[in-house]
Amino acid sequence: MKKNILAVIIIGLLIISGILIYEKINGKKLPPYLVEAVGVVDGDLINLNTKYPGRIIALNVDTGDKVKKGEIIARLSDKEYVKKLDALNYEIKAKEDELKFTKEKILKNIEIAKNAYLAKENELNALNSQINALKAVIAQDRKDEIRIAKLVKKNMEKEHKLELARLKTKTDTDKLYSLLAKKDALKKEIKIYKQKYDIAMAAKNNILAMQNGIDALKQKRDVIKVILNELNIKSPINGYVDTKIANIGEVLGAGMPIATLINPKSLYLKIYVNTIYTGKIKLGDRAEIFLDAYPNKPIPAVVSKIAKKAEFTPKEVAVRADRITRVYEVRLKPIKPNPLLKLGLPATGVVLIGNGNLPKSLNELPEL
């Protein structure tokens, strides 16, 4: 009885061994219109660096955390810049008050000088009118004097009347000389008032200089505001933190890293293809990415890059014989960002290079 049981066990083992050997010899074969390769998910890392030196006083993320564009990742100490900002605001306020007072004073002086100057100009115009009128009177006086003198010679007029005519001519002439002297004095006054007006107008340059000084201070203030904003280190993308590099309390110099981020849209599967298939694969070819944990969830992708030069297979490939093979790097880019993809995750890529269909499951393919 025992011998029969032993015989049955031996026969069963032989049958199982035969099945395994048969499956090994006649296993699944990859269709000629597909190219299959194992690779690693890669992507473009973004280094989140400081722009200005400072001590980290807040750090809101850790490795693996999701981040949104504009989200504050970290904050650097801003006490020094806040003090500078307060001092500048105080100085700007003082300068603006000084400018307001000076401007009012200068504009008032300009108005006073202008009115005085214009008043003297009007006075001169009125005096010129008087002088011109008096010159006309004197011209008539002389004509009358000549006419009366002729009448006196003909005994047609008395000598006394000629004396009166001469006296009038002299009186009007004396008035003219007086007005002309007054005109000369008035011209000198006008020149002085004009100088005062010009000086008052020149003082307007002080207003411009003071305003330029205030504008320069405001520009400094704007720079400090920009610095204060830059001390809040913000995420430039929607993605997640690949590595947290710095910690709270650390003092960082300008340009030093705080964390590295990655955009899920930049993720791709990097595979290496033998030269036999390189010429058959084209940019834009349809592909699928399979993760070991989700063999029945293919991730649609396309060929986004084919290396121009061959290289030896990277050292992470397990078999030495494969490592010395010259291959070409091929990148498979997901058509849409997929939350299952993670940086450094191993995956299988399948490229369609002919007429046929891409597999729906990793189980349809032979094991590599």
Buried (B, 14 or more C-beta within 10 A) or exposed (E): EEEEEEEEEEEEEEEEEEEEEEEEEEEEEBBEBBBBBBBBBBBEBBEBBBBBBBBBBEBEBEEEBEBEEEBBBBBBBBEEBEEBBEEBBEBBEEBBEEBEEBBEEBBEBBEEBBEBBEEBBEBBEEBEEBBEEBBEBBEEBBEBBEEBBEBBEEEEBEEEBBEBBBEBBEEBBEBBEEBBEBBEEBEEBBEEBBEBBEEBBEBEEEBEEBBEBBEEBBEBBEEBEEBBEBBEBBBEBBBBBBBBBBEEEEEBEEEBBBBBBBBBBBBBBBBBBBEEBBEBBEEEBBBBBBBEEBBEBBBBBBBBEBBEEBEEBEEEBEEEEEBEBEBBBBBBBBEEBBEBBBBEBEBBBBBBBEEEEBBEEBEBBEEE
